[in-house]
Amino acid sequence: MRLKFILLQSLIFLVPFFGFSQYHEYGFGYGGANYKGDLVFNGVLIKETHSLFEVNYKKFNPDSRFRKKAYLRAYTISGADSNYAGGYSRDYLYREKRNLSFFSNCIDAGVGFEFNIIEGKFRFFENNYYHRFYGGISTGLMYFDPQTNFQGKRVKLREIQTESEKYLPVTIAFPFSLGWETEVSRHISYGIELSYQFTLTDRLDDVSGYYADMNDLKRRGGLDAIFLSYRNLENLYPNISGNFIAQNNKPKALRGDPKDRDGVLMLKLYVQFGGWDPLKRY
């Protein structure tokens, strides 16, 4: 709810500055976000798709097909080893036992540009309406905070270091998008946009690299770090001994693919307000 409040305040702030200035637009969008990484098998899972909110500001020149864009958005992503069930995965039985899961509230902010690929007008009930099919590329910063529910409590995975490694909760992101937009009037338009956000991290889900030594896990993050690094042993919590560690320790075994960076697939509907694109040629 806090993220939604921040986005709403940002939109209200933009209204008096950009609402009806020529060649400026502000807008907001709503849609869904779906994470891609080590804790998802293939495809888009409805149960792992969460709401996305966005506010943006766009500026364009009257002699160009390009628009500059700044955006701020908030959304949630999640994933789990259980997603491999029914996915014909050869390592499903291993994943079922491991039983890792996560969710993360994310905030993105960045700048970029859009360019018209196809544009034109169509006639409907004696009126002409401008529309455009466009592509876009941006760069920005993404904040993420992987968490999970464990033993009746919420645990922040980054803080307990489930792989005995520290990492920042911020990464550089590169969203690529394709969209379609059409006008309602000279100052209002609506559209739909599909985008995929590449990142420079494999830590959105807190799974990357190798299993850590359990003694080191205990020193860094306590018992939570040990049991959340491999949740097959969760029913034994908090009972642990030297013999437990000796039997279940598997340092340097691969836990995730560090070469495969995580990403986010996004689909949203949006509305824009302000001075519309002069390429309509009224």
Number of C-alpha atoms within 10 A of each C-alpha: 5 6 14 15 10 13 19 14 11 15 19 11 11 16 15 10 12 20 18 16 14 17 17 22 27 25 23 22 20 17 19 20 25 26 26 25 23 23 23 21 21 13 9 14 13 10 10 18 20 16 16 22 23 25 25 23 22 22 21 21 15 14 9 12 17 18 19 17 20 18 19 21 22 21 24 21 26 25 25 21 21 20 21 19 14 9 13 10 13 9 10 18 14 11 20 17 14 20 20 21 23 22 23 19 15 20 20 20 19 19 19 18 17 21 17 18 14 12 16 14 15 10 9 8 5 6 8 14 16 22 21 19 18 19 20 20 18 20 20 18 17 21 18 23 23 23 21 17 14 14 11 6 8 10 18 17 24 24 16 23 24 29 27 21 14 11 13 11 15 19 18 16 23 21 22 18 19 19 20 19 20 21 21 14 11 16 16 17 20 18 18 18 20 18 20 21 21 18 22 14 22 21 25 33 30 26 25 24 18 18 21 23 16 26 15 16 23 18 13 18 18 16 18 20 25 30 22 24 25 19 18 16 17 17 10 11 13 13 9 12 8 9 9 13 14 11 8 11 17 14 13 11 11 13 18 19 15 16 10 14 17 22 21 18 20 22 20 20 19 19 19 26 23 22 20 24 23 16 14 16 8 7
